[in-house]
Amino acid sequence: MTIRREINDKTGRDVSIGAVYTTLERMENKGFVSSRIGEPTPERGGRAKKYFRVEAPGLKALRNSKDTLTCMWKGITLAGGIT
């Protein structure tokens, strides 16, 4: 839920919890993130929370994506002369 809320706050997009978990599962299969199950808590009705951690290959992929996007934006002029 925290990741879903963060996506909504940062982008204004409402994504389903299923889409978030599907994406996280795919990222985990690629070694980009790892997960662990926490202890059940009374606040969650006895359910355990799943925690995710970004791993080194995930950081590398994120940096590569950022660099690619930065290169793509270089030289692009938007309406009004903004670059």
N, C-alpha and C positions, 0 to 999 in steps of 0.2 A: 504494500500500500504506500509506503514511503516513496518508492521509486515512481509509482504512478502519479502520486501527488506532485512530486518534483517536476515530472514531465509536463503536467498540466500548468503548474506555476510558471515554468520557464518558457513554454511554447504556446500556451492557451489551447492546446489540443487535449481532448478527453480521450484517453486510450483505455481499452478494457483491461482488466487484470489478467485475463487469459492471454492477451497479446503480449503483455509484459513478461509473464512467465514463459511463454513460448520463446520469446527472444532471449531471455536469460538462459533457458535450457540449451538453445543453439550456441550461445556464446560459451557456455560451460563445456559443451561437447568439443568446441574448438580450442579450449584451454585459455580463453580470454578472461574468464571469471571462475571462481570456485565458490562453493556454498557449504554451509553447515547449518544444522538444526539446533536451535536454542532450547532452553528448558520450557516446558509448558507454564503458562502464567494464568492466574485467576482473571486478569483483565481481558484475556482473550478467550475466556470460557474453557480454560484448560488446554487450549491448542498451543502448539509450539510455533515460534517465529522462525522463518528461514532467513539467514543472513548471507549476503553475497560480498565477495571481495574481488577487486580487479587484480589480475595477475600480470606479470611482466609482459607476456605476449599481448595481452589486452591493452596495456599502456602503449606498447609499440604500435599496434594497429590504430589506436586512437590518435597518436601523434602523426602517423602517416596520413590518416584521413584529414586531420587539421591542416597539415602541410599541403595536401592536394587541393583542399578548398581555398586556402590562402592563395595558391598559385592561380587557381581558376578566377579569383576575384581581381587579381592584378590586371590593370589595364581596362577593366570594365567601367564604363561611365554610365551612371543612371540618369534618368530624367532630372534636369536641373543642374547638371554638371557635377554631381557628387560621384566621387570615385571610391 
